[in-house]
Amino acid sequence: MRLNIIFMTNPPPSPLARLLPAFLLAMTLAAQEKTAEKKEGPIQDNSFLVEEAYNQEAGVVQHISTFTRYQETKDWLYTFTQEWPIGGITHQLSYTLPWQRLGASLDGKQAFGDVALNYRYQLLGDGDAKVAVAPRLSVLLPTGDEKKGYGRGATGVQVMLPVSWVLTDSLVSHWNIGATRTPNAKNTDGEKATTQDLAFGQSFIWLANPRFNVMLEYVHTRNQAVVGPGRTELQTATYLSPGIRWAYNFPSGLQIVPGIAVPIGVGASRGEKAIFLYLSFEHPFLKGK
């Protein structure tokens, strides 16, 4: 899958201007929607920067592509995630493949990053519940080249606790808290140290229409970078991200969900901006689903 994006300069468009074309498209789609014999359920896709707590239903697979491009550094990150239910909603396996370009790397070229293998357990609730909880355990494989700045150079373990809460019929909130530990992580000089990262996220999703959502997400990360043998340096980042997403539903059971957001740095990250694109394909893989 290939995603292309064009940025305008002199002057750069405001966040609202970037969202306007997609907003108008989604509103047109919503206005044309007819009342179906069976009422459509709301979009329950992954949030963009914050993880929802709904595992995949039995017999349904999801393919997720994201693309993030940072305005100042011109760095970008593309990820592909595939989520599979194991028998039913209780257990879910997935993987995430990253492809990126980091200007801070030694050669400034595109490269593969560290792959994530994920297991998620539906501890509480489901897509129809008021509250859902689905803790995740991930293994981060050292597939990226740490000598060029594209990986940690060691296997890491990540735990995440996503919680989804239906506040009203038209407002849903998702909450995340997680940590990552990477023993013997390496920097570009090969120096090693154990790193421990923390992440917190919160989102509010307004269900303006079963097929159109307005989103506001907040994420804060505290990551450690190796700066010498046994030494690390704390790096923090905070973003507030408004966005929208909409759905196309097909009789075959296929659902396509595009989306766009504009992460804006706040606090210590003030002045940093990015554009975020999202595209999901969700469909049955078992006959009769």
Protein Blocks (a to p, Z undefined) as FASTA:
>chain_A
ZZdddddehiaddfklmmmmmmmmmmmmmmmpccdfbdcdddfbdcfklccfbdcdehia
cddddddddfklopacddddddddehiambccdddddddddfkbmnopacdddddddddd
dfbgcfkbmbdcddddddddffbcfknopagoiacddddddddddfblmbccdddddddd
dehiacfkopacddddddddddddddfbfkbccddddddddddddfbehiacdddddddd
dddddddddfkopacdddddddddehjlgoiacddddddddddfbehZZ
